[in-house]
């Protein structure tokens, strides 16, 4: 058991590269009743499968696992009765195949149905939680450079919000957070995707805001909050993981100005990157339920960044195949329900 002293927490956070690996994120997950394991500077969680003794492990946004780390993950997975551990490394695909090669090689050398004991037993995840792509805005550029690079429609929408006297500011008050919760509910109902619970947002905010990671920003017109976003600050990067907007006064383009003002603020803080937390990739499908969100972010002309992807480290091969089958049935039912209710399922 790791004793949560300030010294240990500070040392931990110094060495991790993503907010989902931070000490505070682990405390938030524990507050939600999730089994949290801190292993050699890496944070992973284990989630119970209802009505069974089994669990699923999740290792988000950590480093590229080495063979030694994989063996340690397998050991812990067996202790936790995990069927598999989902790995989503915070590793960007480079121009050479160096860092992603070990995963791909393992897949090629381990055909379906054969599970060599000396292999990593890693397969491409059947249900990724993070998108393989994200948009990252380069904040080292000047404001003029960023504005000139934007799509003309995005620049126009920013000016529309300014002309309508939309006020953007950081507001971490309880009142603003209550509005954020209300707008989140409205947004998920309007867009028709499944989202985190109210309790999830409250616990996340309480833990990460106290740790100095989470900040609440609002876009207001005539004392009415039209958009509210929670952003994370970690190392040299600002992240946009959660956002919501009002049904009313959409014509004033408050979210456009909100993103731009957060970018300007982050630049003044010396931050270098604005990670917009998810993108669909280069091959767009206009029928995708997240197409509009992708195009909104794309209007700021950020860099499209590709990660190596999501992988399952299989601990129990037989149960893994059964789980995939059951999960496939579950998602078929959810998608059928979605069509009947004319809603769409969130991919991230």
Secondary structure, DSSP 8 states (H G I E B T S, - for coil): -----HHHHHHHHHH--SGGGSHHHHHHHHHTT-EEEEETTEEEEEEE-TTSS-EEEEEES-----HHHHHHHHHHHHHTTEEEEEEE---B--SSSTTTHHHHHHHHHS-TT---TTS--EEE-SS-SS-SEEEEEETTS-HHHHHHHS-HHHHHHHHHHHHTT-EEEE--SHHHHHHHHHHHHHHHHHHT-----HHHHHHHHHHHHHTT-EEEEEEEETTEEEEEEEEEEETTEEEEEEEEE-STTGGG-HHHHHHHHHHHHHHHTT--EEE-S-B--SS--TTSTTHHHHHHHHTT--EEEEB---EEEES-HHHHHHHHHHHHHHHHHHHHHHHHHT------
